Amino acid sequence: MQLPIIAVTMGDAAGVGPEIIMKSLASPEVHKLCHPLVIGDAGRLRTAGSIVGTRLKVESISESDLEHVSFTSGTVNCIDLELIPQNLPWGKLSREAGEAAYRYLELAARLALAGRVAAICTAPLNKEALHLAGHKFPGHTEALAHLTGTPEVSMMLTTPKMKVLHVTTHIGLIDAIARIEPGLVERTIARGRDALERSGIVNPHIGVCGINPHAGENGLFGHGEEEEKIIPAIEACRSRGWNVEGPLPADTLFYCAQRGDFDLVIAMYHDQGHGPVKVLGLESGVNITIGLPVVRTSVDHGTAFDIAGTGVADERSLLEAIRQAVQLAPK
């Protein structure tokens, strides 16, 4: 069976991205799962390789070489955009690094849309550096939505034991409750179900959180939010024959999900979903953008400027992000 090509973008060159990429691609497991293709700067990767003490060879290739590349476990293949100055300092905000991070993402999106790579896995970028370069996006998610012409996307966090998709994310709790409505809940469920089915899970079992304690307990808690905002969406999904349950008390649902009873949990707001995932382990957490026409996974941490260039950054989240990219890539 031919292994999928996973495009790994280098992110902000002043952060830990180059180091965790070199550490991750030294793992024999990665090369059994996929053909990793770094989109970034070959010189920066070589410097990072020296810092982390790997013997991997970095091969600089062009976009036109892609169909003729030999993927071997001792070599890191990098589409080299040559955008990073050799003397770029580690751990410092840089317009050049912000511009490069966007260009890596732009190329990865183009390759994925053309079907030349199976998925995108992103090392972290720095939002301030991105803005300094004139790209006014809050982060990878919004930039990829723009690059692929996608009007609405959802954030999924995963660990080896659980997948959680969010109806709302980076807004205040009162605003989140106001924004939740049946159409948004139904579209979120549909995006999650579609992503899992494309990855090979037939009719996935989906559990939907309530908003209030005990999912409102038949009107005892709250002001009827479950009945008004969530139940119509669940009924619409069930009418299509989808295996959807809820609204369920979040505390019980997350316990059942990590036990394996559900393929996906739908969380209503940021901390409802993020808390349980991060308790299960930051080092294994992965951020996945759902709703794009391409698969995109990412580490669940930032550029870590405070430790960049020291070789101590933990690569486990990137390793898990690569695994999830392979798992979610269209079969």
Sequence and secondary structure as in RCSB ss.txt:
>XXXX:A:sequence
MQLPIIAVTMGDAAGVGPEIIMKSLASPEVHKLCHPLVIGDAGRLRTAGSIVGTRLKVESISESDLEHVSFTSGT
VNCIDLELIPQNLPWGKLSREAGEAAYRYLELAARLALAGRVAAICTAPLNKEALHLAGHKFPGHTEALAHLTGT
PEVSMMLTTPKMKVLHVTTHIGLIDAIARIEPGLVERTIARGRDALERSGIVNPHIGVCGINPHAGENGLFGHGE
EEEKIIPAIEACRSRGWNVEGPLPADTLFYCAQRGDFDLVIAMYHDQGHGPVKVLGLESGVNITIGLPVVRTSVD
HGTAFDIAGTGVADERSLLEAIRQAVQLAPK
>XXXX:A:secstr
    EEEEE   TTTTHHHHHHHHTT HHHHHH EEEEEE HHHHHHHHHHHT   EEEEE GGGGGG    TTE
EEEEE   S TT  TTS  HHHHHHHHHHHHHHHHHHHTTSSSEEEE    HHHHHHTT   SSHHHHHHHHHT 
S  EEEEEETTEEEEES  SS HHHHHHH  HHHHHHHHHHHHHHHHHTT SS  EEEE SSGGGGTTTTSSSSH
IIIIIHHHHHHHHTTT  EEEEE HHHHHHHHHHTS SEEEESSHHHHHHHHHHT GGG EEEEESSSS EEEES
S   TTTTTSS    HHHHHHHHHHHHHS  
